[in-house]
Amino acid sequence: FLGQLRSQGQTPRSVQRDRKEPESHQWTLSIQRELPGNMVAQVAYVGNVGRNQLTRTYVNTLDPVSRRRPLSTFGQIDEKRFDGNTNFHGLQSSLQRSFSKGFLFQAQYMWGNAISDNSGSGEGGQIQDVACRACDRGPADYDIRHTLTANSVYQLPFARNRLYGGWDISGLFTARTGRPFSVVVNRASGVVPSGQTQAQRANYVGGDAYAANRGPGLWLNPAAFGTPASGTYGSGGRNGFRGPGLWQADVGLSKKFRLAEALNIDFRTEVFNLFNRAQYGEPVANLSTGTFGRILQTANDGATGTGTSRQLQFMLRLNF
């Protein structure tokens, strides 16, 4: 098999032979209490552990001392493995008021801590040092420590049968802290101990990692990072830094117009990002680029949804 690949000049890929099936274990404990005023409060602890998760690594890497590969006629071999680990612990709390007297209210807060030694989409994330999986243990890509959401609906109590009355006002507020990311650097295979150039992190040399007046013009402090010396790995932790948080308020206004006994029209208008607050994405995290530390993207490049600029949406539906 390897001889055939060598004659064709290809670089082989491989899948772990003794792989185990991925596992996920979840548990939760919650306490709920009814309060006056049609209110219900709940507090819950949520846990999750993942084992044998899909990862992407490289074998047949250079020996750091001899600088030779075990299979000398091949380069590094891209291998898919099932040895990733994840865990999550979260505190969830909520307060709900069931719909009564024309008013509904719900609020949820979650503190979460998601840790992994590999995360990503598709084939999974890549590992800096294939000989040190523990060195890649850190916040998962989806680790958002604090999340707050609140929504409400209020039926205006006056003139429900008049044109100017009977409107429903709804609102949604969303806030969260920033997502984690790694500061990386471009490196040649000759200066990396294993010769594996993917996912190589920069050195964190100390000091404040963030700019003094951090914003989209400069979020990270370039003086806090450096290129690792030849023959060493970067000291910056995986996903050790955070991008900007996000908060957004959306409102809606709706009314049902009755035209006949079996004929009515629903009208609804919605405003996303009511205050037109700028919602920034993560900064450029590659130390080798001229735009390092700057934020060049929004949290959402799509047309609608959380993280866009202010958007207005109208809906008209005929029911019969």
Stockholm file with secondary structure:
# STOCKHOLM 1.0

chainA/1-320         FLGQLRSQGQTPRSVQRDRKEPESHQWTLSIQRELPGNMVAQVAYVGNVGRNQLTRTYVNTLDPVSRRRPLSTFGQIDEKRFDGNTNFHGLQSSLQRSFSKGFLFQAQYMWGNAISDNSGSGEGGQIQDVACRACDRGPADYDIRHTLTANSVYQLPFARNRLYGGWDISGLFTARTGRPFSVVVNRASGVVPSGQTQAQRANYVGGDAYAANRGPGLWLNPAAFGTPASGTYGSGGRNGFRGPGLWQADVGLSKKFRLAEALNIDFRTEVFNLFNRAQYGEPVANLSTGTFGRILQTANDGATGTGTSRQLQFMLRLNF
#=GR chainA/1-320 SS CHHHHHHHTCCCEEECTTCCCCEEEEEEEEEEEEETTTEEEEEEEEEEEEEEEEEEEEESCCCTTTCCCSSTTSCCEEEEEEEEEEEEEEEEEEEEEEEETTEEEEEEEEEEEEEESCCCSTTCCBCSCTTCGGGGCEECTTCCSEEEEEEEEEECCSCTTSTTSCCEEEEEEEEECCCEECCBCCCCGGGSTTSCCTTCBCEECSSCSEEEEEETTEEECGGGEECCCTTCCCCSCTTCEECCCEEEEEEEEEEEEEEETTEEEEEEEEEESTTCCCCBCCCCCBTTSTTTTCCCSBSCCSSSSTTSSCEEEEEEEEEC
#=GC SS_cons         CHHHHHHHTCCCEEECTTCCCCEEEEEEEEEEEEETTTEEEEEEEEEEEEEEEEEEEEESCCCTTTCCCSSTTSCCEEEEEEEEEEEEEEEEEEEEEEEETTEEEEEEEEEEEEEESCCCSTTCCBCSCTTCGGGGCEECTTCCSEEEEEEEEEECCSCTTSTTSCCEEEEEEEEECCCEECCBCCCCGGGSTTSCCTTCBCEECSSCSEEEEEETTEEECGGGEECCCTTCCCCSCTTCEECCCEEEEEEEEEEEEEEETTEEEEEEEEEESTTCCCCBCCCCCBTTSTTTTCCCSBSCCSSSSTTSSCEEEEEEEEEC
//
